[in-house]
């Protein structure tokens, strides 16, 4: 979630911090030191700094793509994997990525906190 509005208007970050979770599973908040962090929207477990993908602070479980749908059993089950990412605190499902088995974790978003503008 990169936004130039954060850089131009520091109050946009504060609005995001006070607003609803991002999707159903991740919320933004400030930690005890004032840094912006991503946390589980259900239990508040800290998933890491907001400038990196919160999946990196999650527990990952790889499953066969056939587990997602019986129709996938005739697909590339040896080549593709479904990676499920869970909150370590409460096991809330944060994300699911289907990708090639050998590929690294697919990083999808990070918040541009505009730190150079905010101080």
N, C-alpha and C positions, 0 to 999 in steps of 0.2 A: 504494500500500500504506500507507494511513494507519491507525495503530493507537493507541488510547489507552493501551495497555499500556506503550508507550515513555515516555509522559509520566509515568505513575504509577510506573514501575519502570525507572530508568536502566539496570539490568543487562540488560533485554530488548533494548536496542539492541546491547549488547556481544555477546549471544548471537546476534543476527542477523548481526553482522559476522563471527563465528567459524563460522557455520553454512554450509550448502550455498548454491549460487547461487539466485537467485530465478528460477524456471523453468529453462530450459536455456541462457539466453544472458546474463543479467546477474547480477553478484555485487556485494556491498557490501564496501568496505574503507576504511581510513583512508589519506589521502595523507600526504606527508612533513610537512605542517603539522598533521596530526591531524584534518583535516576528513573527514566521511563522504562518500564519492564512490561513484557507480555505475561499474562497469567491466565490460568484456567478460569473460565467464566462461571464454572460450577462451584469449585472449592477454593479458588484463589491461589492455588499452588503456582509459584513463580516458574515460568518456562524459560526465562532468560531475558537478556536485554532486547528492547524493541527494535534495534537495528539489525537483528538477525532473525531468521525464520524460526518461529516457536517450535516447529517439529524437531529441531535440534535438541530441545530440552525435554522431549517426550520419550516414551517407551515405544519402541517399534516392534511389530510382529509381522512377519512375512507369511502370507497364505497363498494358496493356489488361486488362480483366477477362476477356477471351476467352483470355488467356495462362494464366489459372488453371484454366479448364475450357472445352472446346469448347462445352459447353451454354450458356455465358455469351455466346456470339457472337450469340444471338438476343435478348439482353437490351439494357440501356441502355448500350451500349458508348461512345456519344458523351458520355454524362453521368457515368458512373462510372469510377473509376480505382483500380487496385491500387497502393498505395504500399508499396514494400519498403524496409526500413531495415536497413543493414548496418554492422558494425563497421568503422571506417576503418583499423584495424590489421591485421585478418585476413580481412575480408569475411564473417564469420559473420552469418547472417541473424538479426536481433534481433526483428523484428516485421513483420507485413503488415496493412495497413488498407485496406479497401474503403470508399471514400467518394466524395462528389460532387467532381468535378474542381476546382471553384472554392473548395471549403472549405479552411480552414487545416488544418494537421496536427492530427490528433485526439490530444489529450493524455489519457493513460489513467491514469497513476499518478505518485506522488511519495511519498517516505518522509517522514513527520513525525518528524524527528529529536528533537523535544522539546527543542530547544536552550534554550528558556527554563527548562526544568527541569534540564538537564544542566550548566548553569553558564554 
